[in-house]
């Protein structure tokens, strides 16, 4: 494959070189071809550094009329130069210092680079990776008004990365759909004021985030337009179309081969396209009230992102693992895999070239420079899937056809019996009576089978309901625990800095240290919902016990019929019919059991984030207790345990108990139903 790619590239190089006499043009063509070749020969798995690109937008008319100078530009396709406009000609100490700061990146785009060029260089290679079961992320980073949304979403006439990536993805799906079966789904998430909001309808993913299956780029773009209509966007002085939230588009591609086998593999690739809100300075935006709160949350989440990038880059430089606080904001929690996990990631940093934006541009370049040192360990997402459920369905269909054939054969055998002679007549009468009794017993057996199946389905539905209720209980409890933990930290911070200074109190509130003894509405609602869920859980458990008893009675009844039925089996055809019916029933039961087991497995997987979050919460509380105990031991000998410490310890115990309850709910799995079968060879 690589040899073929090399041959194609080399032929194209020779053809292009023959058209030019300019050495510079030839070198550019060769450099581009060698870059493509190196990408083709690079192993897909293993350790991959973040790909960092920088895009410098053109100067706006407003910036030109305001007298701003251009301080950011690209030298080639990798270097960005930033000119410090704050030079003082009277400053003798800085007279010989260079005002230029140069940064090297994987790619650099000047103000005339078009959307197609940016997409082909930064994102196109990820589409092939996603189709093959790898994770890929592209996120736009930069100050407000730097052009992030234009790069990601674009316009109707000049679409951005979203539309181009989805077009190529569906083209690849169509190209290989004769060999493989694909399922493409998407979700669209908005993080507004550190709260997650969702768009679309489907299965629950993250805090009611939904996922829908899609079949075309047009369908996804229509959903995106609906989502963007709900996305918060307000004008500020710095940007008339400022996005007041972060937006995350997740596209999931599941692929499996059409070749049938007992075991196969499903490749699951995910593409994350992230349009971040821009960092902003209150002095530039002149925001007040709601806009100011939005800006504070945006800056806080971007600061957390910058801290994670710094920690990860230091970890890569030192070669040792450093603690990275991904839980500092909702944004960093979502981008955890993209920044330090199983993902091929592209960061597109955006710069405003005007001197007015010098500080923002310098900060953007600083974090982009650090990000290029981050390395992720990438592996293919493959699940081993057994196809026995689908095979059972096919076998059941074949067995039913066989039953119909045997019934027809039995009918033909009866009509062809001799009708002359007393012995023949007596044999015919006895055979008819025996057949009638056999079919009567067979119908009773089928009724008991149907009763078992109905009870089994009912029990499976109750198990599913119980799992969903438990999952919702965990979410509500986590919301309450998070609020209590935040209040505990806020109370401690207020006590440390003292009270009475209104400006200081406002600053603490903006930084997330808002203490209020009155529970907010969402916490009150969560507690009320928790009580209702606990009541529903008790009712569901009671119903499960009742249905389990009914199922046990039905199993004993079926066993009694199964033991009596062989007495009425006198022909080989009757044995075959009975054996096939029992096999069908066994396959149907196994099918339900497999479905139930898969649902339980999926539920356990969906609980992992909640369990991890709880472990982190109780760890933070435990650390808080330890630090207080240490301070008490250092300050005084006669220890008097304060009420706050007792409250922390009580909260810590509740956390441990809730974590234990999550695991206990999945231990009681119903044993498989056993059915007898008749061996026709006996």
C-alpha positions in Angstrom: 0.0 0.0 0.0 2.8 2.4 1.0 4.8 1.5 -2.1 1.8 2.2 -4.3 1.3 5.6 -2.6 4.9 6.4 -3.1 4.8 5.6 -6.8 1.7 7.8 -7.3 3.3 10.7 -5.4 6.5 10.4 -7.3 4.8 10.3 -10.7 2.8 13.5 -9.7 6.0 15.1 -8.6 7.8 14.4 -11.9 4.8 15.7 -13.8 4.6 18.9 -11.8 8.3 19.6 -11.8 8.5 19.3 -15.6 6.1 22.3 -15.8 8.2 24.7 -13.8 11.7 26.1 -14.1 11.5 28.1 -10.9 13.6 26.2 -8.3 11.5 27.6 -5.4 8.4 26.2 -6.9 10.0 22.8 -7.4 11.2 22.8 -3.8 7.7 23.6 -2.6 6.2 20.8 -4.6 8.8 18.3 -3.4 8.3 19.4 0.2 4.5 19.0 0.0 4.9 15.5 -1.6 7.4 14.3 1.0 5.1 15.5 3.8 2.2 13.4 2.3 4.6 10.4 2.0 5.7 10.7 5.6 2.0 10.9 6.7 1.3 7.7 4.7 4.2 5.9 6.2 3.6 7.0 9.8 2.1 4.2 12.0 -1.5 4.9 12.9 -1.3 3.7 16.5 1.3 4.6 19.2 2.4 7.9 20.6 1.3 11.0 18.6 2.1 14.7 19.5 -0.7 17.2 19.1 -0.8 18.9 15.7 -0.9 22.6 16.3 -1.8 25.1 13.5 -2.2 28.9 13.7 -4.5 30.9 11.5 -4.1 34.7 11.2 -7.3 36.4 10.0 -7.3 39.5 7.8 -7.5 43.0 9.4 -11.1 44.2 9.7 -12.3 47.5 8.4 -13.0 48.8 11.9 -9.4 48.0 12.9 -8.0 49.8 9.9 -10.1 52.8 10.5 -9.1 52.8 14.1 -5.5 53.2 13.2 -4.4 49.8 14.4 -1.1 48.3 12.9 -0.6 44.7 11.9 1.5 42.9 14.6 1.0 39.3 13.6 1.9 37.6 10.3 3.3 34.4 8.9 6.7 34.0 7.3 6.2 30.6 5.6 3.8 27.8 6.2 5.2 27.0 9.7 6.5 30.3 11.3 4.4 33.0 13.0 6.0 36.3 13.9 4.5 38.6 16.6 5.7 42.2 16.8 5.5 44.0 20.1 3.8 47.4 19.5 4.7 48.7 23.0 8.2 49.8 22.2 9.2 53.1 23.8 11.9 54.9 21.7 13.1 56.7 24.8 13.7 53.4 26.7 17.5 53.0 26.4 17.5 49.5 28.1 15.3 48.1 25.3 16.8 49.9 22.3 18.8 46.9 21.0 16.2 44.3 21.9 14.3 42.6 19.1 10.6 43.5 19.0 9.9 40.3 17.1 8.9 37.0 18.7 9.0 34.0 16.4 7.0 30.8 16.9 7.2 27.5 15.0 4.2 25.3 14.5 3.1 22.3 12.4 1.2 24.6 10.1 0.7 28.4 9.8 -2.0 30.1 7.6 -1.8 33.7 6.5 -4.8 36.0 6.0 -5.4 34.8 2.4 -5.6 31.1 3.2 -9.0 29.8 2.2 -11.3 27.3 4.0 -10.5 24.4 1.8 -6.7 24.7 2.4 -7.2 24.9 6.2 -9.4 21.8 6.1 -7.2 19.7 3.9 -4.1 20.4 6.0 -5.5 20.2 9.5 -8.5 17.8 9.4 -8.7 15.7 6.2 -6.3 13.0 7.5 -8.4 12.5 10.6 -11.4 11.3 8.5 -9.6 8.2 7.4 -8.5 7.6 10.9 -12.0 7.9 12.3 -13.4 5.5 9.7 -10.7 3.0 10.8 -11.7 3.1 14.5 -9.5 5.9 15.9 -10.6 9.0 17.8 -9.9 12.5 16.4 -10.4 16.0 17.7 -10.2 19.4 16.1 -10.7 22.4 18.4 -10.5 26.1 17.6 -8.7 28.2 20.2 -8.2 32.0 20.5 -9.6 35.3 21.7 -13.0 36.5 20.9 -13.4 37.8 17.3 -10.3 35.9 16.1 -12.3 33.8 13.6 -12.8 30.5 15.4 -16.5 30.0 14.4 -15.8 31.0 10.8 -13.1 28.3 10.6 -15.3 25.6 12.2 -18.8 26.5 10.8 -18.1 28.9 8.0 -20.8 30.4 5.9 -23.4 29.0 3.5 -21.2 30.0 0.5 -17.9 29.2 2.1 -18.5 26.3 4.6 -16.0 25.4 7.3 -14.5 22.3 8.8 -17.8 20.9 10.0 -19.4 20.6 6.6 -16.3 19.6 4.7 -15.3 16.9 7.2 -18.8 15.4 7.2 -18.9 15.4 3.4 -15.7 13.5 3.2 -16.8 11.1 5.9 -20.0 10.1 4.1 -18.2 9.8 0.8 -15.8 7.3 2.5 -18.8 5.4 4.0 -20.4 5.2 0.6 -17.2 4.0 -1.0 -16.8 1.1 1.4 -20.4 0.2 2.2 -20.3 -2.8 -0.1 -17.6 -4.4 2.1 -18.7 -3.0 5.5 -21.8 -2.0 7.5 -21.6 1.6 8.9 -23.7 3.4 11.5 -23.1 7.1 11.9 -24.5 9.1 14.8 -24.0 12.6 16.2 -24.6 14.7 19.3 -24.2 18.5 19.7 -23.4 19.9 23.1 -23.3 23.5 24.4 -21.4 24.5 27.6 -23.0 27.8 28.8 -22.0 29.3 32.1 -20.3 26.0 33.2 -23.7 24.3 32.5 -24.1 21.6 29.8 -27.0 21.9 27.4 -27.9 19.6 24.6 -29.6 19.4 21.2 -31.1 16.4 19.4 -33.1 13.4 20.7 -31.9 9.9 21.4 -30.2 7.8 24.1 -28.9 9.5 27.2 -25.1 10.1 27.1 -23.9 12.9 29.4 -26.3 14.8 31.7 -29.2 14.2 29.2 -26.9 14.7 26.2 -28.6 12.8 23.3 -27.3 11.0 20.2 -29.1 10.5 16.9 -28.3 8.4 13.9 -27.7 10.3 10.7 -27.2 9.3 7.0 -26.0 12.5 5.2 -24.2 15.7 5.7 -27.3 17.7 4.9 -29.1 16.0 7.8 -26.3 16.8 10.3 -26.0 20.4 9.1 -29.8 20.8 9.6 -29.4 19.5 13.1 -26.4 21.8 13.6 -28.4 24.8 12.5 -31.2 23.9 15.0 -28.5 23.6 17.7 -26.9 26.9 16.7 -30.2 28.7 16.9 -30.4 27.5 20.6 -26.7 28.5 21.1 -26.2 31.6 23.1 -24.8 34.5 21.0 -24.8 38.1 22.0 -22.9 41.3 20.7 -20.1 42.8 22.7 -18.0 45.8 22.0 -15.1 43.5 21.0 -17.2 41.2 18.8 -20.7 41.8 17.4 -21.4 38.0 17.0 -19.7 36.8 20.1 -20.4 33.1 21.0 -21.2 33.0 24.7 -20.6 29.3 25.1 -18.5 26.4 23.9 -20.0 24.0 21.3 -18.9 20.4 20.8 -20.0 18.3 17.9 -19.4 14.5 18.3 -19.7 12.2 15.3 -19.5 8.5 16.0 -18.8 5.9 13.3 -19.3 2.2 14.0 -18.0 -0.2 11.3 -18.2 -4.0 11.0 -17.6 -6.2 8.1 -20.5 -7.7 6.1 -18.8 -11.1 6.1 -20.7 -13.3 8.6 -18.8 -15.3 11.2 -19.2 -16.6 14.7 -17.0 -13.7 16.0 -16.3 -10.4 14.4 -15.0 -6.9 15.4 -16.7 -3.6 15.5 -14.5 -0.5 15.0 -15.7 2.6 16.7 -14.2 5.9 15.7 -15.2 9.3 17.1 -14.7 12.7 15.7 -14.9 15.7 18.0 -15.2 19.2 16.4 -15.0 21.9 19.1 -15.8 25.6 18.7 -14.6 27.3 21.9 -15.8 30.6 23.1 -13.2 33.3 22.9 -11.3 34.7 25.9 -12.0 38.3 26.5 -11.0 41.2 28.7 -13.8 43.1 30.4 -12.1 46.4 29.6 -12.3 45.6 25.9 -15.8 44.2 25.8 -17.3 46.7 28.3 -19.7 43.9 29.4 -22.0 44.5 32.3 -24.5 42.3 34.2 -25.3 39.0 32.4 -22.6 39.5 29.7 -20.0 40.0 32.4 -21.0 36.8 34.2 -20.8 34.9 30.9 -17.3 36.4 30.2 -16.1 35.3 33.7 -17.3 31.7 33.1 -15.7 31.7 29.6 -12.4 33.0 31.0 -12.5 30.6 33.9 -12.9 27.5 31.7 -10.3 28.7 29.2 -7.9 29.3 32.1 -8.5 25.8 33.3 -7.8 24.6 29.7 -4.6 26.6 29.7 -3.5 25.1 33.0 -4.1 21.6 31.7 -2.1 22.4 28.6 0.8 23.7 30.7 0.7 20.7 33.0 0.6 18.2 30.1 3.5 20.0 28.3 5.6 20.0 31.4 4.8 16.3 31.9 6.0 15.5 28.3 9.2 17.6 28.8 10.1 16.0 32.1 9.1 12.5 31.1 7.3 12.0 34.4 3.6 11.9 35.0 2.3 15.2 36.5 -1.2 15.6 38.0 -3.5 17.4 35.6 -6.7 18.8 37.1 -9.2 18.1 34.3 -12.1 18.4 36.7 -11.5 22.1 37.2 -14.1 22.9 34.6 -16.8 21.2 32.4 -14.8 22.1 29.3 -11.6 20.4 30.4 -13.5 17.3 31.5 -14.9 17.0 28.0 -11.5 17.5 26.4 -9.7 15.1 28.7 -9.2 12.4 26.1 -8.4 15.0 23.4 -5.6 16.5 25.4 -4.1 13.6 27.3 -5.8 10.4 26.2 -6.6 8.1 23.3 -7.1 10.7 20.5 -5.4 12.3 17.6 -5.8 16.0 18.2 -5.5 19.1 16.1 -5.4 22.5 17.8 -6.1 25.5 15.5 -5.1 28.7 17.2 -6.6 31.9 15.9 -5.0 35.3 16.0 -6.3 38.8 15.4 -3.4 40.6 13.6 -4.2 44.1 14.9 -2.0 45.8 17.6 -5.2 46.2 19.7 -5.2 42.4 20.2 -1.5 42.0 21.0 -1.9 40.7 24.5 -4.6 38.1 23.5 -2.4 37.0 20.5 0.6 36.6 22.7 -1.3 34.5 25.2 -2.8 32.4 22.4 0.7 31.7 20.9 2.1 30.9 24.3 -0.5 28.2 24.9 -0.3 26.9 21.4 3.5 26.6 21.7 3.1 24.6 24.9 0.4 22.4 23.4 2.7 21.1 20.6 4.8 19.4 23.2 1.8 17.2 24.4 1.8 13.6 23.2 -1.1 11.3 23.2 -1.1 7.5 23.2 -3.4 6.5 20.4 -5.0 3.1 19.9 -7.8 1.7 17.8 -11.2 1.3 19.4 -12.3 -2.3 18.6 -15.0 -4.3 20.2 -15.3 -8.1 19.8 -18.9 -8.9 19.0 -20.5 -12.3 18.9 -23.1 -12.8 16.3 -24.9 -15.8 17.9 -28.0 -13.7 18.5 -28.5 -13.1 14.8 -27.6 -16.7 14.1 -30.3 -17.9 16.6 -32.9 -15.8 14.7 -31.9 -17.4 11.4 -31.9 -20.9 13.0 -35.3 -20.3 14.6 -36.7 -19.3 11.2 -35.3 -22.5 9.6 -36.6 -24.7 12.3 -40.1 -23.2 11.9 -40.0 -24.0 8.2 -38.9 -27.5 9.1 -41.9 -27.8 11.5 -44.3 -26.8 8.7 -42.7 -29.4 6.4 -43.0 -32.1 9.0 -46.6 -31.2 9.7 -47.4 -31.5 6.0 -45.6 -34.8 6.0 -47.6 -36.1 9.0 -50.8 -35.1 7.2 -49.8 -36.9 4.0 -48.8 -40.0 6.0 -52.3 -40.1 7.6 -54.1 -39.8 4.3 -52.1 -42.6 2.7 -52.9 -45.2 5.4 -54.7 -48.3 4.0 -58.5 -48.2 4.5 -59.3 -51.9 4.0 -59.2 -54.6 6.7 -60.3 -54.6 10.4 -56.7 -54.4 11.6 -55.9 -51.4 9.4 -59.0 -49.6 10.7 -58.1 -50.3 14.3 -54.6 -49.0 13.8 -55.9 -45.9 12.2 -58.3 -45.2 15.1 -55.5 -45.8 17.7 -53.1 -43.6 15.8 -55.6 -40.8 15.4 -56.4 -40.9 19.2 -52.7 -40.9 20.0 -52.0 -38.0 17.6 -54.9 -36.0 19.2 -53.5 -36.5 22.7 -50.0 -35.7 21.5 -51.0 -32.4 19.9 -53.1 -31.6 23.0 -50.0 -32.1 25.2 -47.9 -30.1 22.8 -50.3 -27.1 23.0 -50.1 -27.2 26.8 -46.3 -27.2 26.6 -46.4 -24.2 24.2 -48.7 -22.3 26.5 -46.3 -22.9 29.4 -43.5 -21.7 27.2 -45.3 -18.5 26.2 -46.1 -17.9 29.9 -42.4 -18.2 30.8 -41.4 -15.9 27.9 -43.9 -13.2 28.9 -42.8 -13.3 32.5 -39.1 -13.3 31.5 -39.7 -10.2 29.3 -41.6 -8.5 32.1 -38.7 -9.2 34.5 -36.2 -7.9 32.0 -38.2 -4.7 31.6 -38.3 -4.3 35.4 -34.5 -4.9 35.5 -34.0 -2.2 32.9 -36.3 0.2 34.7 -34.4 -0.5 38.0 -31.1 0.3 36.3 -32.4 3.5 34.8 -33.8 4.6 38.1 -30.5 3.8 39.8 -28.6 5.8 37.2 -30.8 8.8 37.7 -30.4 8.5 41.5 -26.7 8.6 41.0 -26.9 11.7 38.9 -29.2 13.6 41.3 -27.0 12.5 44.3 -23.9 13.7 42.4 -25.5 17.1 41.8 -26.3 17.5 45.5 -22.9 16.3 46.6 -21.1 18.7 44.2 -23.1 21.6 45.6 -22.4 20.6 49.2 -18.7 20.3 48.4 -18.6 23.7 46.7 -20.3 25.3 49.6 -17.8 23.7 52.0 -14.9 25.1 50.0 -16.6 28.5 49.7 -17.3 28.7 53.4 -13.7 27.9 54.2 -12.4 30.5 51.7 -14.8 33.2 53.1 -13.6 32.4 56.6 -9.9 32.6 55.5 -10.2 36.0 53.8 -12.7 37.4 56.2 -15.9 39.3 55.3 -17.2 42.9 55.0 -15.3 43.8 51.8 -18.0 43.9 49.1 -15.5 44.1 46.2 -13.6 41.1 47.6 -16.9 39.2 48.0 -17.9 39.9 44.4 -14.5 38.7 43.2 -14.8 35.5 45.2 -18.3 34.9 43.8 -17.0 35.3 40.2 -14.2 32.8 40.9 -16.8 30.2 42.0 -16.5 30.7 45.8 -20.1 31.7 46.3 -21.4 30.7 49.7 -25.2 30.7 50.4 -26.9 28.8 53.2 -30.1 28.8 51.2 -30.2 25.9 48.8 -30.6 26.8 45.1 -33.7 25.7 43.2 -31.8 23.0 41.3 -30.5 21.4 44.5 -34.0 21.5 46.0 -35.5 19.9 42.9 -32.7 17.3 42.9 -33.5 16.3 46.5 -37.2 16.1 45.8 -36.6 14.1 42.7 -34.2 11.8 44.7 -37.0 11.0 47.2 -39.4 10.1 44.3 -36.8 8.0 42.6 -36.0 6.1 45.9 -39.8 5.4 46.2 -40.0 4.2 42.6 -36.9 2.0 43.3 -38.7 0.2 46.2 -41.8 -0.4 44.1 -39.8 -1.8 41.2 -37.9 -4.1 43.5 -41.1 -5.4 45.0 -42.5 -6.1 41.6 -39.3 -7.9 40.6 -39.7 -10.2 43.6 -43.3 -10.9 42.7 -42.5 -11.7 39.0 -39.6 -13.9 40.0 -41.9 -16.0 42.1 -44.4 -16.3 39.2 -41.6 -17.3 36.9 -40.5 -20.0 39.3 -44.1 -21.4 39.4 -44.3 -21.3 35.6 -41.0 -23.2 35.3 -42.3 -26.0 37.6 -45.5 -26.2 35.6 -43.5 -26.5 32.3 -41.3 -29.2 33.8 -44.4 -31.3 34.7 -45.7 -31.0 31.2 -42.3 -31.9 29.7 -42.1 -35.0 31.8 -45.6 -36.3 30.7 -45.3 -35.4 27.0 -42.8 -38.2 26.0 -45.5 -40.8 27.0 -47.6 -39.7 24.0 -44.7 -39.6 21.5 -45.0 -42.8 19.3 -43.5 -41.8 16.0 -40.2 -40.4 14.8 -42.0 -37.4 13.2 -43.6 -36.6 16.6 -40.1 -36.8 18.2 -38.7 -34.4 15.6 -41.5 -32.0 16.0 -41.2 -31.9 19.8 -37.4 -31.6 19.7 -37.5 -28.7 17.2 -40.1 -26.9 19.3 -38.0 -27.2 22.4 -35.0 -26.0 20.5 -36.9 -23.0 19.3 -38.0 -22.1 22.8 -34.4 -22.5 24.1 -33.1 -20.2 21.4 -35.7 -17.6 22.2 -34.9 -17.7 25.9 -31.2 -17.5 25.2 -31.9 -14.5 22.9 -33.7 -12.6 25.7 -30.9 -13.5 28.2 -28.2 -12.2 25.9 -30.2 -9.0 25.3 -30.5 -8.6 29.1 -26.8 -9.2 29.7 -25.9 -6.7 27.0 -28.1 -4.1 28.6 -26.6 -4.7 32.0 -23.1 -4.4 30.5 -24.0 -1.1 28.8 -25.5 0.2 32.0 -22.4 -0.6 33.9 -20.3 1.2 31.3 -22.5 4.2 31.5 -22.1 4.3 35.2 -18.3 4.6 35.0 -18.2 8.4 34.8 -20.6 8.8 37.8 -18.5 6.4 39.8 -15.3 8.1 38.9 -16.8 11.5 39.8 -17.9 10.2 43.2 -14.5 8.8 43.9 -13.0 12.1 43.1 -15.6 13.9 45.3 -14.9 11.8 48.3 -11.2 12.0 47.7 -11.4 15.8 47.8 -13.4 15.7 51.0 -10.9 13.3 52.5 -8.1 15.6 51.6 -10.0 18.5 53.2 -10.4 16.5 56.4 -6.7 15.5 56.5 -5.6 19.1 56.0 -7.8 20.3 58.8 -6.6 17.6 61.1 -3.0 18.5 60.3 -3.6 22.1 61.1 -5.3 21.2 64.4 -2.4 19.0 65.4 0.1 21.8 64.7 -1.7 24.6 66.4 -3.1 23.1 69.6 -2.8 20.1 71.9 -6.2 20.1 73.5 -8.2 19.0 70.5 -11.9 20.1 70.2 -13.4 18.8 67.0 -15.3 21.6 65.3 -18.8 21.2 63.8 -17.5 21.8 60.2 -15.1 18.9 60.6 -17.9 16.6 61.8 -20.0 17.7 58.8 -17.2 16.9 56.4 -16.7 13.5 57.9 -20.4 12.7 57.7 -20.4 13.8 54.0 -17.4 11.6 53.5 -19.2 8.5 54.9 -22.3 9.2 52.8 -20.1 9.3 49.7 -18.6 5.9 50.5 -22.0 4.4 51.1 -23.4 5.7 47.8 -20.4 4.3 45.9 -20.9 0.9 47.4 -24.7 1.0 46.5 -23.9 1.6 42.8 -22.0 -1.8 42.6 -24.5 -3.8 44.8 -27.4 -3.2 42.4 -25.9 -5.4 39.6 -25.0 -8.4 41.7 -28.4 -10.1 41.6 -28.7 -11.4 38.0 -31.4 -13.9 37.2 -30.1 -17.4 36.6 -30.7 -18.7 33.1 -33.9 -20.8 32.4 -33.2 -24.4 31.7 -35.4 -26.4 29.2 -35.3 -30.0 28.4 -34.8 -31.4 24.9 -35.5 -34.8 23.4 -32.6 -36.5 21.6 -34.2 -38.1 18.5 -31.3 -40.6 18.4 -32.2 -42.1 21.7 
